[in-house]
Amino acid sequence: MAIPGAVVQRQQLRTELKKARTKSRLTQLQVAERMDWSPSKLIRIEAGQVGISTNDLRALLREYGITDAEQTEYFLGLARASRRMPYREYRGLLSKPYMDLLSYESSASIVRTFEPLLIPGLLQTEEYSRALSRAFSPGISGDRLDRLIEVRQQRQELLESEGRPEFFFVLDEAALHRWIGGPRVMNEQLNRLKEIAARPGITIQVVPFQVGAHAGLLGPFVLLEFDGDIDHILYQEKYAGESVFSDDTAATAEYLERFWDLEQLAPPADLPSSIDRALDGLEERVDGTPLEEVDVVT
């Protein structure tokens, strides 16, 4: 398993540094002048956008009047942990936002995911993931594809690890009926959803077609909640490849309410029947040919 929490440790460090500066009654401009930094450097550090070296951190703590050895070591520990990025061996293969998401996931206390079109990555079977990767990147090489699938399989170990987050998934029913990889792959995927949903601490719900239009159709999102003083994180992945993180309180509160509204549209007890309807659809015939004999090119 990857080392968890590097991005979260950076977030914790920036929160503690902002508290320390506020307690010392110094503005960002005053601190930047005393440290002989550009104001933008301190702003980026406090935003969690960049790390901070050990020497710079020691000097910054002195400006804040923090000289106690135990307190200093606490801050240095956060800084060291923030540099131990997860899945380091996959750099160059994974985007930075995706690597950040892996780190956030492994340190969260609650993960809420809404997906209107596809089965979420944490719930995908290997063959479903392969078919999806080929569709998104038709020219992907065999070795590169294998490594991407390897990452997904490692990521899914989180579902079975001790002290894992509590997971809530809400899907639109459309995700169950889109034949990613063909009938055989979908049959395996749908039955896997049933199996995962039976595990403690994991809830999967489906918004049925008859609900009609709803706010979730605006797009997928993930909300990550943490213990302690760390702000909640909103992650939005665009199908074109762009990914956005936000810890803005107003944004995370808005999407949390949206998630709760979607849960109300998707009674948990209806999940088995929703999956069974999708499985029944796989057994229908197309042009007189049983779907188990139809080969879908991916």
Salt bridges, closest charged atoms under 4 A:
GLU46 OE2 - ARG21 NE 2.63
ASP56 OD2 - LYS41 NZ 3.01
GLU63 OE1 - ARG34 NH1 3.56
GLU73 OE2 - ARG80 NH2 2.23
ASP100 OD2 - LYS96 NZ 2.85
GLU105 OE2 - ARG155 NH2 2.56
GLU126 OE2 - ARG130 NE 3.32
ASP146 OD1 - ARG130 NH2 2.95
GLU160 OE2 - ARG199 NH2 3.52
ASP172 OD2 - HIS214 NE2 2.77
GLU173 OE2 - HIS177 NE2 3.33
GLU173 OE2 - ARG277 NE 3.28
GLU195 OE1 - ARG192 NH1 3.89
GLU195 OE2 - ARG199 NE 2.94
GLU225 OE2 - ARG112 NE 2.77
ASP229 OD2 - LYS19 NZ 2.67
ASP231 OD2 - ARG14 NH2 3.68
ASP247 OD2 - ARG14 NH2 2.05
GLU254 OE2 - ARG258 NH2 3.48
ASP276 OD1 - LYS194 NZ 2.66
